[in-house]
Amino acid sequence: AQTVTQSQPEMSVQEAETVTLSCTYDTSENNYYLFWYKQPPSRQMILVIRQEAYKQQNATENRFSVNFQKAAKSFSLKISDSQLGDTAMYFCALTHGANSKLTFGKGITLSVRP
Amino acid sequence: GAGVSQSPSNKVTEKGKDVELRCDPISGHTALYWYRQRLGQGLEFLIYFQGNSAPDKSGLPSDRFSAERTGESVSTLTIQRTQQEDSAVYLCASSRPAGGEQFFGPGTRLTVL
């Protein structure tokens, strides 16, 4: 069985500052993918960033980057230069290989203050 | 549009009634997933279709839940004899044959009174 844990229920950050969202996971598989999804009040799940477990280099997408620590089974998301539009729920998720179900954490509510 | 679509957007029903939720995946996506999201919670996997293979039904919470998909097209999720605990947002996602990224629809919010 695989599990994803997000222990922080909510966080707040000042606009233009940097914030890090934590995620830990557990799996017995060697081949897996990790994701961060954003869910604004509109309910639409939007992929923020993905990381293949076999890649040592941390993924980066513009202002979003991850700190992937495979041995520690940790996968945190760093948002730089936070913007008001980043206000949303953020979910960490895990899947094994292609076309396999996603296992989600409980999510964290991020509020960006003006 | 080219995204995943779901209908209806919202559904209010009475306890004991049956409901049917619909998902239209992105064209060419052979994999289709249904998830349930209870208020303030993460998504729970329900069922997964991959082409013509037998679906993975391991996430369905009870035999009141069922889903169908014909080929690589539309899928319907049916909940029979709805209960109040079925109230949630039901999200559908699809993915390319060889891709890990799942693209989500806007969801159907189901309220059982």
Interface residues (C-beta under 8 A of the other chain):
Chain A: V4 Q6 Y33 F35 Y37 S42 R43 Q44 M45 I46 L47 R50 E52 F91 A93 T95 G97 A98 N99 S100 K101 L102 T103 F104 G105 K106 G107
Chain B: T30 A31 Y33 Y35 G40 Q41 G42 L43 E44 F45 Y48 Q50 D56 G59 V89 L91 A93 S95 P97 A98 G99 G100 E101 Q102 F103 F104 P106 G107 R109
